[in-house]
């Protein structure tokens, strides 16, 4: 299982975690710095190598894990995941 899937599942299913405390950044061509950051609360489904999220216009977008650069707890400042070389 992909380590990022384990991290996302822990945040969503562990009662001690609050998805509102986390953000996720991913490569998004055309965005400022080619990165987009979303609150984990916007994630709707986690697959074996991807996740889907719903943006403000209610469109669902699928993002493969290889584009994820960071998962961070904004309350504590701890980084749960950082892409190598980033």
C-alpha positions in Angstrom: 0.0 0.0 0.0 1.3 3.5 -0.8 2.5 5.3 2.3 0.4 8.4 1.3 -2.8 6.3 1.3 -2.0 5.1 4.9 -1.5 8.7 6.0 -4.8 9.9 4.4 -6.7 7.0 5.8 -5.3 7.6 9.3 -6.4 11.2 9.2 -9.9 10.4 8.0 -10.6 7.3 10.1 -8.7 7.8 13.4 -11.1 9.5 15.8 -8.1 11.3 17.4 -7.4 13.2 14.1 -9.3 16.1 12.7 -9.1 16.5 8.9 -9.7 20.3 9.3 -6.2 20.5 10.9 -4.5 19.3 7.6 -3.6 20.7 4.2 -2.3 18.9 1.1 -0.2 20.4 -1.7 0.1 19.0 -5.2 1.6 19.9 -8.5 -1.0 21.8 -10.5 0.3 23.4 -13.8 -1.0 27.0 -14.2 -1.4 27.6 -10.5 0.9 30.0 -8.7 4.3 28.3 -8.5 2.7 25.3 -10.2 1.4 24.1 -6.8 -2.1 24.0 -5.4 -2.9 23.6 -1.7 -6.3 22.3 -0.4 -7.7 21.5 3.0 -7.9 17.7 3.5 -11.6 18.2 4.2 -12.2 18.6 0.4 -11.0 15.1 -0.3 -13.9 12.8 -1.2 -12.3 9.5 -2.0 -8.9 7.8 -1.6 -7.9 5.1 -4.0 -4.9 2.9 -4.3 -2.8 5.5 -6.0 -5.0 8.6 -6.3 -7.6 10.8 -4.5 -10.5 12.9 -5.6 -11.4 16.3 -4.2 -14.2 18.7 -4.7 -13.4 22.3 -5.4 -15.5 25.3 -4.7 -17.5 24.9 -7.9 -18.4 21.3 -6.8 -16.4 19.8 -9.6 -14.6 16.6 -8.7 -11.0 16.2 -9.7 -8.7 13.1 -9.5 -5.1 13.6 -8.5 -2.5 10.8 -8.6 -0.3 10.4 -5.6 2.9 11.1 -7.6 1.8 14.7 -7.9 1.4 15.2 -4.1 4.2 17.3 -2.6 3.2 17.8 1.0 0.7 16.8 3.7 1.0 19.1 6.8 -0.8 19.6 10.1 -1.4 23.3 10.2 -2.2 23.3 13.9 1.0 21.7 15.0 3.2 22.6 12.0 4.3 19.0 11.6 4.8 17.6 8.1 3.4 14.1 7.6 4.5 13.7 4.0 7.0 15.5 1.8 7.9 14.4 -1.7 11.5 13.6 -2.0 13.5 16.4 -3.5 10.9 19.1 -2.7 
